[in-house]
Amino acid sequence: MKNALQFIFPALLFLMIFSLPACEKEESFSNEELLTLHTWKYVNMSADTDDQTTQDLLNLVKLFMATSTIDFNDDATYSWFIYDTTNNGSWELSSSGLLLTMDKGSDDESVQTIAELTETKMVWETPGETTGGATYTLTMEWGK
């Protein structure tokens, strides 16, 4: 019996060590690589204001955004599908990787602050102003 245990214990130890799943090294991507990784699908948007007019407009925009997607291409162009229209333009990421400028130098230029960016989630924030002149932050969330 003692000889059997001397053989079984090392064999079990060997099997346990080599049958455990290998720890996979997580890939790390730059923000630019994360942006262009896949098509982003609209998840939600919110504004940090109690202004009722702004909230009403936001709720209307949410209806149009429900099926929205956006693709950031490697050539610094984007295609944003909203409702039944595709908008195309250019994008640029700051050297810090935190400011996303869309349509730089045009009348449609906008700058978003990237609050969170992973392989499966993108959140950006944009400043806004109510009809009464109060400022707020519009937060938009996208998913894979």
C-alpha positions in Angstrom: 0.0 0.0 0.0 2.8 2.4 0.9 4.5 1.8 -2.5 1.2 2.4 -4.3 0.8 5.8 -2.5 4.3 6.7 -3.3 3.5 6.3 -7.0 -0.1 7.7 -7.0 0.7 11.0 -5.1 3.4 12.2 -7.6 1.3 11.1 -10.5 -1.7 13.1 -9.3 0.5 16.1 -8.5 1.9 15.9 -12.1 -1.6 15.7 -13.6 -2.9 18.6 -11.5 0.0 20.8 -12.5 -0.1 20.2 -16.2 -3.9 20.0 -16.5 -4.6 23.4 -15.1 -5.4 25.9 -17.7 -2.5 28.0 -18.8 -2.7 31.6 -17.7 -3.2 33.5 -20.9 -1.5 36.8 -21.1 -4.0 39.5 -21.8 -3.4 41.5 -24.9 -2.9 45.2 -24.3 -4.1 47.6 -26.9 -3.6 51.3 -27.4 -6.7 53.5 -27.4 -6.4 53.8 -31.1 -6.3 50.1 -31.6 -9.3 49.7 -29.2 -11.3 52.2 -31.2 -10.8 50.3 -34.5 -11.1 46.8 -33.0 -14.8 46.3 -34.0 -18.1 48.0 -34.7 -19.4 49.8 -31.6 -23.1 49.5 -30.8 -25.0 52.2 -28.9 -25.9 51.3 -25.3 -27.1 54.4 -23.5 -26.7 58.1 -23.1 -27.3 60.4 -20.1 -26.8 64.0 -19.1 -26.0 65.3 -15.7 -28.7 68.0 -15.7 -32.2 68.4 -14.2 -33.2 70.7 -17.0 -36.5 69.2 -18.2 -36.2 70.5 -21.8 -32.7 68.9 -22.1 -34.0 65.6 -20.6 -37.0 65.6 -23.0 -34.7 66.2 -26.0 -32.3 63.5 -24.7 -35.1 61.0 -24.5 -36.1 61.8 -28.1 -32.5 61.3 -29.3 -32.3 58.0 -27.5 -35.1 56.7 -29.6 -33.2 57.5 -32.8 -29.9 56.1 -31.3 -31.4 52.7 -30.4 -29.9 50.9 -33.4 -26.9 53.2 -33.8 -23.4 51.8 -34.6 -20.1 53.5 -35.2 -17.0 52.1 -37.0 -13.6 53.8 -36.5 -11.4 52.8 -39.4 -7.6 52.4 -39.5 -7.4 55.3 -42.0 -8.8 57.8 -39.5 -12.3 57.8 -41.0 -15.5 56.8 -39.3 -19.0 55.6 -40.4 -21.8 56.3 -37.9 -25.1 54.7 -38.6 -28.0 56.6 -36.9 -31.6 55.6 -37.5 -31.6 55.2 -41.3 -28.6 57.5 -42.2 -24.9 56.8 -42.3 -22.7 59.8 -41.5 -19.1 59.6 -42.6 -16.2 61.7 -41.4 -12.7 61.8 -40.0 -11.4 61.2 -36.5 -8.3 62.0 -34.6 -7.1 60.8 -31.2 -4.9 63.1 -29.0 -1.4 61.9 -28.1 -2.8 61.1 -24.6 -5.4 58.9 -26.1 -8.1 60.6 -24.1 -9.5 63.2 -26.5 -11.4 62.1 -29.6 -11.9 64.8 -32.2 -14.4 64.1 -35.0 -14.5 66.1 -38.2 -11.7 68.4 -37.1 -11.7 71.8 -38.9 -15.2 71.5 -40.2 -18.5 73.0 -39.0 -19.3 69.6 -37.5 -16.2 69.4 -35.4 -16.8 67.8 -32.0 -14.4 66.7 -29.2 -15.2 63.9 -26.9 -13.3 63.0 -23.7 -12.8 59.2 -23.5 -13.9 58.3 -19.9 -13.5 54.5 -20.4 -12.2 52.3 -23.2 -11.8 48.6 -23.1 -12.2 45.8 -25.7 -15.9 45.7 -24.9 -16.9 49.1 -23.7 -16.4 52.7 -24.7 -17.7 55.7 -22.8 -17.2 59.3 -23.9 -18.3 62.6 -22.5 -19.1 65.8 -24.3 -19.9 69.2 -22.8 -23.3 70.6 -23.5 -25.4 73.7 -22.6 -29.1 73.9 -21.7 -31.4 76.4 -23.4 -31.1 78.4 -20.1 -27.3 78.5 -20.5 -26.4 76.0 -17.8 -23.6 73.6 -18.7 -23.8 69.8 -18.4 -22.0 66.7 -19.5 -23.5 64.3 -22.0 -22.2 60.8 -21.5 -22.5 58.2 -24.3 -21.9 54.5 -23.8 -21.1 52.0 -26.5 -20.5 48.3 -26.4 -19.2 45.4 -28.5 
